[in-house]
């Protein structure tokens, strides 16, 4: 079965960096929309970044554009999120998500988490001021 397993979360001070990883298994990593989402307590799930596994332009939420970088290693079926210049407002549970055999992957998909059929268990990121 499809599994997504995140890792790399932790606690950092503002201005610090973290790299999240998402190991995918149970399917062929080929033509899928892969995304990172986050959810802070009391808030709705928010799309952070997305990338098409077949290659192409990555997409970012305005709140992280210029600070976060999404990337992938198709040979390892692994998705990454490099987070720099972290702010306290970045504190949240971060989730990896997959929309398999997707025809596209763009900003639109970040606004609709329901488009992603598979989710990891999440990894906590805490940024202190």
C-alpha positions as a Python dict, from the first residue, in 0.01 Angstrom:
ca = {
    (1, 'X'): (0, 0, 0),
    (2, 'X'): (102, 362, -46),
    (3, 'X'): (300, 501, 245),
    (4, 'X'): (445, 843, 306),
    (5, 'X'): (679, 883, 602),
    (6, 'X'): (804, 1226, 704),
    (7, 'X'): (1112, 1299, 908),
    (8, 'X'): (1337, 1589, 995),
    (9, 'X'): (1116, 1803, 1212),
    (10, 'X'): (1240, 1959, 1532),
    (11, 'X'): (1283, 2275, 1733),
    (12, 'X'): (1491, 2566, 1609),
    (13, 'X'): (1532, 2933, 1684),
    (14, 'X'): (1404, 3199, 1450),
    (15, 'X'): (1636, 3241, 1155),
    (16, 'X'): (1740, 2877, 1164),
    (17, 'X'): (1698, 2603, 907),
    (18, 'X'): (1550, 2256, 887),
    (19, 'X'): (1518, 2001, 610),
    (20, 'X'): (1216, 1773, 602),
    (21, 'X'): (1213, 1444, 415),
    (22, 'X'): (925, 1232, 294),
    (23, 'X'): (997, 874, 194),
    (24, 'X'): (734, 734, -43),
    (25, 'X'): (669, 366, -98),
    (26, 'X'): (407, 134, -239),
    (27, 'X'): (383, 294, -583),
    (28, 'X'): (600, 400, -873),
    (29, 'X'): (714, 757, -823),
    (30, 'X'): (651, 891, -1172),
    (31, 'X'): (367, 1127, -1262),
    (32, 'X'): (236, 1251, -934),
    (33, 'X'): (177, 1583, -765),
    (34, 'X'): (374, 1586, -440),
    (35, 'X'): (306, 1849, -180),
    (36, 'X'): (396, 1978, 162),
    (37, 'X'): (121, 2111, 384),
    (38, 'X'): (121, 2240, 738),
    (39, 'X'): (-133, 2285, 1014),
    (40, 'X'): (-95, 2492, 1327),
    (41, 'X'): (-322, 2440, 1629),
    (42, 'X'): (-660, 2597, 1570),
    (43, 'X'): (-588, 2673, 1206),
    (44, 'X'): (-681, 2511, 876),
    (45, 'X'): (-436, 2298, 685),
    (46, 'X'): (-227, 2521, 458),
    (47, 'X'): (-50, 2431, 138),
    (48, 'X'): (320, 2516, 152),
    (49, 'X'): (483, 2382, -164),
    (50, 'X'): (418, 2139, -447),
    (51, 'X'): (614, 1978, -726),
    (52, 'X'): (535, 1740, -1009),
    (53, 'X'): (730, 1416, -973),
    (54, 'X'): (780, 1407, -1350),
    (55, 'X'): (969, 1736, -1333),
    (56, 'X'): (873, 2097, -1374),
    (57, 'X'): (832, 2421, -1188),
    (58, 'X'): (783, 2400, -812),
    (59, 'X'): (506, 2604, -654),
    (60, 'X'): (507, 2785, -322),
    (61, 'X'): (270, 2961, -93),
    (62, 'X'): (341, 3334, -72),
    (63, 'X'): (421, 3298, 297),
    (64, 'X'): (723, 3074, 229),
    (65, 'X'): (833, 3178, -119),
    (66, 'X'): (1201, 3266, -117),
    (67, 'X'): (1263, 3085, 213),
    (68, 'X'): (1154, 2726, 144),
    (69, 'X'): (1267, 2496, -136),
    (70, 'X'): (1088, 2178, -241),
    (71, 'X'): (1289, 1913, -420),
    (72, 'X'): (1284, 1543, -494),
    (73, 'X'): (1508, 1248, -556),
    (74, 'X'): (1312, 1021, -788),
    (75, 'X'): (1569, 742, -757),
    (76, 'X'): (1503, 733, -382),
    (77, 'X'): (1129, 810, -405),
    (78, 'X'): (1192, 1089, -159),
    (79, 'X'): (1054, 1440, -134),
    (80, 'X'): (1233, 1718, 55),
    (81, 'X'): (1151, 2057, 198),
    (82, 'X'): (1446, 2280, 277),
    (83, 'X'): (1332, 2552, 516),
    (84, 'X'): (1553, 2855, 574),
    (85, 'X'): (1504, 3179, 767),
    (86, 'X'): (1242, 3013, 980),
    (87, 'X'): (995, 3231, 1167),
    (88, 'X'): (782, 3157, 1474),
    (89, 'X'): (475, 3164, 1248),
    (90, 'X'): (618, 2863, 1061),
    (91, 'X'): (550, 2654, 1371),
    (92, 'X'): (314, 2373, 1271),
    (93, 'X'): (277, 2004, 1198),
    (94, 'X'): (411, 1949, 848),
    (95, 'X'): (259, 1684, 625),
    (96, 'X'): (371, 1526, 302),
    (97, 'X'): (94, 1447, 53),
    (98, 'X'): (63, 1274, -282),
    (99, 'X'): (-185, 1296, -565),
    (100, 'X'): (-103, 995, -780),
    (101, 'X'): (-117, 999, -1159),
    (102, 'X'): (-198, 1365, -1155),
    (103, 'X'): (-228, 1557, -1481),
    (104, 'X'): (-86, 1865, -1320),
    (105, 'X'): (54, 2021, -1009),
    (106, 'X'): (37, 2391, -937),
    (107, 'X'): (-72, 2662, -704),
    (108, 'X'): (-431, 2551, -739),
    (109, 'X'): (-347, 2221, -573),
    (110, 'X'): (-202, 2396, -268),
    (111, 'X'): (-542, 2550, -202),
    (112, 'X'): (-727, 2218, -201),
    (113, 'X'): (-575, 1956, 29),
    (114, 'X'): (-867, 1726, -59),
    (115, 'X'): (-712, 1677, -404),
    (116, 'X'): (-436, 1473, -241),
    (117, 'X'): (-533, 1116, -169),
    (118, 'X'): (-239, 1008, 42),
    (119, 'X'): (-88, 1167, 350),
    (120, 'X'): (196, 1103, 590),
    (121, 'X'): (164, 1110, 965),
    (122, 'X'): (328, 1451, 997),
    (123, 'X'): (641, 1590, 1158),
    (124, 'X'): (640, 1877, 1405),
    (125, 'X'): (834, 2196, 1341),
    (126, 'X'): (865, 2444, 1626),
    (127, 'X'): (1034, 2782, 1580),
    (128, 'X'): (1107, 2990, 1887),
    (129, 'X'): (1168, 3362, 1890),
}
